[in-house]
């Protein structure tokens, strides 16, 4: 059993507290903020907070309380009774309390709450006498039975709701507030009967029993399915449990001078500096979000309760200044008196986050450092980079499947099931979604032509996912809810069938597949974004490069702040236009002479590619990976394509079929690919090197500053690297002699096989740089096929076998150790060895932070993730440096 502190309960109220906001890990965000607000003089109802350690103990012990908790809870109740001169369970001086959850990271609505605890028949009558308001007293009673029954005992809320509707119908009223005291007394009786029928027990009248059971329910809600799912979706890790906040009730349902609401100190959608929120008069907190009554805009409160409104504005401004962040605040007004029940940093859109950060700096509320470190999250920038749907709530009933959110953004188009059809549609001016079981390099033309990509198979680093992210194209991968049928040109989820030409929409940020043509909204960028990214640059001391295969991608990434290309994949270039024919001719060749002849045809294409990319990245390094995929990927596997190739090359189709079969491998990802191709066919390495060096030398003569870095893929031994390095250097020297000019260049390698990381000191003696290819390194370390692991990895995460998908965020304990070891070994023999990462992890904020800790020179990611990686890099630095050591701002 994990150890637990002696002190388990922390009291607050009456202008003092036993804790402060720094204790959020122990007391949760809500508990820490209640203590903080109480200490600085806000009108906070008194209460106490039970620690998250107690929740962990309860979970680990199978539902037992730790020693001392019962006594400390009793002391907490005495604190409330003495502060307010009330007593729990006393009809003459009734104390009612709320019991709420509160983890260190906000999880709104995911865990449980009970209000009006402490009420029973005698207390309800006493409350009615004391307030002179029977309606209020019995409304509080029926609400408590509903919440306690549902939250604590599992009675479906719908059963209580049906009883309420029946009473309203009998009374001839439309709204809850129109029921009188007698109706509510009747409803209390009906609720008790429902409770007894469902649970088999009488409703508990002892407030101490009510309290213990409610605390248990909040503890248990920490491990509920919805809470676990929320943490998984939002990648919330490292928390030990929820705190429990027990607080004196204040009542917004005591008539026309009472009310309750929620407000934000700024607009959470747009960032506008204006109080934003809703409230209800004569209501309790859950009424605002339940939709039973339509809330009023917060601005109208100034007309109805002007003094309370002015006080609310005063405290919202103070809270924003105190926390130096936009606040989400819950409040209640009881007979004209304002109480603040909660404050927390408000959740916001990407657009709002950037505007709020820039505005707060210009207003003098925060420094540029604080704006970069705390006010904008990397995911906010992710939202800004891609189109999105206008209002996802509009189409929830049209969702027909859900897969992996492989590439953010929203896309709308007509369904097509082949790359050829996608390209034809583009020529005809039609927008389409390309739907494949899985994609291959042969599909790149159609992928480029499509608005978005949907696959029924594959993971977050599958071909479809990697290419789509590189292009900033929305993609939903591994959607196991659908079955794709190429023959009929359709897919189905078992209920709905989508045929070729039908309109569908996909959301690459959520993984949703939606029927029909949904409305898109363009990404919002502009002045605030540019200003904020300039501040990011002030604090960023680790470079961010991009993975780019075209001049267009390179230019796009450069405008977003990329300082080079960390991965230029050459294989995609061979599928463009007519290039595939000489590429296939080279593969079909039966002699070196024939291969060289075909490669001579490819040389000018490769040279033009590199010329465009070097020109776009003038002054910045460009890392070019030599040919990596197995050769069979470039050959047609369908009968029609094989016939076309045979005709183009003037050979019979049997020869093509025989070659395809000869190149077939049981495990191609571990087969004849990467540097192994260059060792077997050095003429391929020669051609690619010549194209790189010729382009560089010629551009240098034009005044373009070219910094080529040639990268050998998939080495497992230093001998493989030495073999390829020799070919590269000999080819480069020939070009220099022919051109009468030289350029500086580097020769390095991808570290993507575990053995290369383990022997990195040997490799570093020969290599100028390392770039960790963490996609393959993860695949080979875990023994997972990255294209097939999507079938079981979600279940692994659900069952907590894995904390998260290792293809999405780097596995620090396993793969990360190889990265650390490889970097350390490499720099042990070459202190200034340049080290980077070029797998898809380079755009994941948590992975970027890990790379910063390792001491990498740069990370490289897809163009549209460059701002995200830049912010993550800056925040990694700022969280590890005291304010006076970072760049002053």
Helices and strands as residue ranges (DSSP letters): E 9-13, E 16-17, G 21-23, H 24-39, E 47-50, H 52-60, H 69-84, E 87-88, E 94-95, E 97-102, E 113-117, H 121-131, H 134-147, I 148-152, H 157-171, G 176-178, H 181-199, H 207-221, H 225-233, E 243-248, E 259-264, E 276-281, H 285-290, E 296-297, G 298-300, H 301-304, H 306-323, E 327-334, E 337-345, H 350-362, H 368-370, I 371-375, H 378-384, E 388-389, G 392-398, E 399-402, E 404-407, E 410-416, H 419-427, E 432-436, G 441-443, H 444-449, E 452-455, H 463-471, E 474-477, E 483-485, E 490-492, E 497-499, E 503-507, E 512-515, E 520-521, H 527-539, E 543-547, H 551-559, E 564-569, G 571-575, H 579-588, H 592-616, E 621-625, G 631-634, H 639-649, H 653-663, G 668-670, H 675-680, H 682-701, E 707-712, H 718-739, E 746-751, H 754-758, H 760-764, E 769-772, H 774-782, G 789-791, H 793-798, H 815-829, E 834-837, G 840-843, H 845-854, E 858-862, G 863-865, H 866-880
